[in-house]
Amino acid sequence: MKDKIFKFVLFIGACVILLLTAGVVYALVSQSVGTFSTFGLFHFIFSSDWDAVNDKYGALAFISGTIMTSVLALLFCIPFSLSIALFNGEYFRGKKITTVVSSIVDLLAGIPSIVYGLWGFYVLRPVIVDMGVNAQGFGVLLASLILAIMIIPYASSLSTEFISMVPNELKEAAYSLGATNLEVITTVNLPVASSGIFASYVLAFGRALGETMAVTMLIGNTNNIALSIGDTGNTMASIIANQFGEASGLKLSSLMAIGLLLFLITASINFIAKYIMKLVSR
């Protein structure tokens, strides 16, 4: 009887999660219908217009800003997170220093995004100004740097786990043939754990796509397509955060449509990462 009750409770919990997800999707889709019926799906996605006076809205500038900041953040993240993963998962595995580094990484992962935004605005931005650079014109770069710092803990923690899972027999075989630490890492650890490491970066990329407050504080919040890291811009999350409170009518519907697109993009990336991790675990 206890097993049946426990199984029933788990079933109810799973159903609640499904209902919540369905509710989110329904809310986004139902509130976005006005925008898609007015402009059309493809016109809305590929248009860069955002004119509240004339009720012309398009998501291209925000999609491009989201992709640019997230891709740059991932590029900045990879060398640092991979170094931490190799440090914890291979070179100093089981050492006390690994515990210290892991604790710091976990601490960074738990810091609220608004704190990162404040740090970027009041610490990183003045440093750029002191270098003689107009920080107002480097919104994409500033936002990408902060995003990179925010996703490093996620990527490094998952990558550490996959590197630690590499069988010792493979590494010992390489050492017996005279391989150095570097050769074992490049010819054994990284190739064997490559799928898992890739999945960890996909998840980190999905985390960067949906970040809101830190990006909003640094990117410059201009509704134009950023053509370089020296431009200002907006992301899908930041435009919603900035204008949702005052929006109504077609503008509100357009913001909900942007939220729906962001949901679909993030969900697709997470599904890809989960599928890759599932393949790795086999």
PyMOL commands that set and color helices and strands:
alter all, ss='L'
color gray80, all
select helices_A, chain A and resi 2-39+41-46+60-91+96-110+113-130+135-137+139-164+168-176+181-209+213-218+236-246+249-281
alter helices_A, ss='H'
color red, helices_A
select strands_A, chain A and resi 50-51+56-57
alter strands_A, ss='S'
color yellow, strands_A
deselect
rebuild
show_as cartoon
